[in-house]
């Protein structure tokens, strides 16, 4: 009897000694998620930057017709019939570090917003559902802004994003100024920037992609915001950087790039039947 119990006693003794030497081991695994969930920001550890170290956000709106031009595979793009306006690409913290990956998102988290999200934040890819798109945005970027009280849940993150979309009604601003989608009319960056600046701030960025005719095509607009969601960001070096999440640089660059100020760009119309070839 004693011999058979000896291995168990040895194992228990080893476990007790381990906990005596490392009393914080169990708690550290839980504290990370709890701190993350409730937006706590602890001191720097082991030379790492603290959670919520970012200072600037970028709210990015994309033009569906331009997005389709950014894809190498023409069969991937799909613009739902109800979509005839600018849609949300994302709300991203710039240079975010130490984001916890322990807060998953479920469809029930945004169920009450689903109709609005389908209208203003749809997936434009046949291979990705809208919920998959939202889930990716939350886990890559939304989780990094959870240290801000008004953004500290998937529901709040998407609510704020939808409010920003209502605030920045780019299509209405452009139509008022006589700028409308066209296959023939080209626009200058300086002219459009001047139209948008009173509404989006001077630091907004107009981004383009190159289409199959080697033309600059309007893809999206990036609007820098401060920590408190006011327009603009006064932290040098932050506003013109791509978002980083989970302490890792992006492995592939965004398809969009700042439109060249020396070349005209096209604001293509939306064609639901031929989304990537609206002018052919």
N, C-alpha and C positions, 0 to 999 in steps of 0.2 A: 504493500500500500504506500509506504513512505517513498519508495523508489519511483513509483508511477506518478506521484504528486510533485516530485522534485523539479521536473522541467517547468511546470506551471508556476511554482514558487519563484524560480529563477527569472522567468519572463516578467512576472508581476514586479519583482524587485527592480529589474532593469527599467521598467516603465516608470516606477516611482522615482528612481534616481534621475531619469531623464527629465521628468517634470520639475524636480527640485532644482536641477541645473538650468532649465529653460522654462521658467514659469510663464513667460509671455507667449510661448509658441502657439498655443491654441487660440488665444485672443487675437493675435496678429492676423490670422486668416479671416476672422469675422469683422474686425475693426475696419479693414480696408473697404469692405462692402458697405458697412454701416456708415462710415464717414462719407463714402461716395453717395450713398442713397440720400443722406440728409444734408449734403452740401458742406460738410465740415472740411476745414483745411488745416492739416496738422503742420508741424515744423518740418524743415528740410531734413531728410535722412540720407546718410551715405552719399552726400553730394548731389542727390537728385533734386530737380526743380520741384517746387510745391505744386500740389493739385490746384487748378484754377490759376495758373500762372499767365494765362493769356490776357491780353488787354483789348484786343479788337475782334470784332465779328465782321463777316462779310455776308450780306444777303444777296443771293444770286438769282436772277430771273432769266429764263431762257425763252427764246422765240422758237416755237415748234418747227417752223420751216427751216430755220437755221440749224437747229439741232439735227435734223435729218441729213443735212449736208455734211455733218461732222462724222457720219458713219461710213466705214469702208464697204460694208455690206448693205446694198440697197434694199434687201428684203427684210431687214430688221426693223425699220422704222414703221411706226403706226401712230397716226394722230386720230384720236377718237372723234367721231362726228360732232360732238358737242364742244370740242375745243377750238376756239377761234381767237384766242387771246394769249398774252404772255403767261407762262406757267412758272412755278417755283422749281428751281434746281436744288437749292439748299440754303440753310443758315449755318455758317461754319465759324468756329473760333479759329483765329490764326495763331499758329505756333503753340498749340495746346499740348501739354505734357502730362504724363502720369494719369491718363484717363482709365478709370476702372472698367473692365469688360464684364462685370458681374451683374448688370442690370438688363436683362432681356426685355424685349417688347413683344406684346401680344396684340392680336386684332381687337380684343375687347378694350385695350387701352385707348383706342382712337375711334371706337364705334360711333360715338355721338358726333364725330367730325367727318365721318366717312364721305358724306355727300359733298361737303365743301372741299375736302382733299381731292376727291375725284375730279372736281371742276378746276381747281387751282394748282394741284400738285399731282397730276397723273403721270404714270409711266408712259413713255413714248416708244418703248421697246416691246416687240412681240414676245420676246423670251423672258420678260420680267413683269410680274404683276405689279399693280400699283402698291399693294401692301408690302411686297418685297422691297420695292423702292423706298418706301417710308421707313421700313425696318432697318434697311442699310444706312439711311441717313441718320436715324437715331443712334444706332450703335457706333457709327464712325464719328459722328459730330455732335449729335444731341447730347450724348452721354457726357461729353466734355464740358458742356455748359451747365450741367446740373448743379453746379456750385452757386448759381444765381437763383435766388428764391423764385422768381417768376418763371423760371425755365426748368425747375427741378423735378420734372416727370415727363414722360412721353406726351401726355395730354397737354400739359402747359407749353411744352416746346412747340407742338404743332399749332396750338391756339395762337401763340405769339407770331409764328410764321405766317399764319393766315391773316392776322391783323396787319402785319407788315405788307403783305400782298395788297390789301385794300388801301393802305396808305400810299404805296408806290404804284399807281395805276398808269403804267408807262404808255399803254396804247391810247388812253384818253388824252394824255399830255401831248403825245405826238400828233394825234388827229387834230387837236386844237391848233397846232402850229402848221398844219398842212403836210405833215410827213406821214405817208401811208405806204403799205406794201405795194411793190411794183416789180415787174420783170424788166422794165426799160429804164426807170428812173434810178440814178445812182445818187448817193448822198455823201457829203463830206463829214468827217469825224468832228471837225471844229464846229460846224453848224449844229449838228445834233447834240453835241456836248453842251453847247450854249443853251439849247432848248431845255435839256434835262437838268442842268446844274441848279436852277432855283428850287427844284423839287427833290433832287437826289444828292445835292451837295457837289462841291467842286471836285472832290476826289473820286467820283464814280468812274468806272472803267468800262468802255465799250469794247466788246470782244468779238472777233470774227473767226471764221474758218474759211478755207479755200474750197470752192466747189469743183465739179468736174470740168468746168470751163475756165478754171484757173482765175476765178474772180473772188474778191473779198466779199463774203456774205455775213451779215449780222447774225451772231449766234446768241450772245447773252450780255447782260449788264451786271456788273458787280458793284454793290453799294456798301461802302465801309460804314460800320457802326461802332460806337463806343460801347464800353461795358454796360452802360445803362440804356442802350438801344437808341441813343440820340445819333443823328446823322453826323458822319465824319469820325475820324480817329486821329488823335494827335500824338500817337506814339511812333517815333521814327522807325522805319524799317519794317513796320508791321503791315501796312495797308496793301503793299504790292506783292506780298508773298502768298503762295498757295497755302491752303489749310493743311496742317499736319495733325494726325491723330495717333494716339497711343504711342507717343514717343518715336514714331517711325516716319521717315520721309516717304512721300508717294513714290511708288515704283514706276509708275507710268505718268507722263505729263498729261494735263488736261488738253483736250483737242482744241479748245479756244485759245486765242492769243490776242493781245491788244491790237485793234485795227490800226493799220499803218495810216498816219495822218497825211501822208503824201499821195495815197491812192484812194479813189472813191470806193464806197462799199454799197452792197445791194441789200435791201430790206425785202426779201422775197415773200410773195403771198403764200398762204396755206392752201394746199391741195390735199384733201383727205384721201382721194383715190390714188394720186401719184405723189406721195409726200416728199420724195427725194428729187422729183423732176417736175416741179410745179410750172416751169416755164417752157417745157418741151412740147 
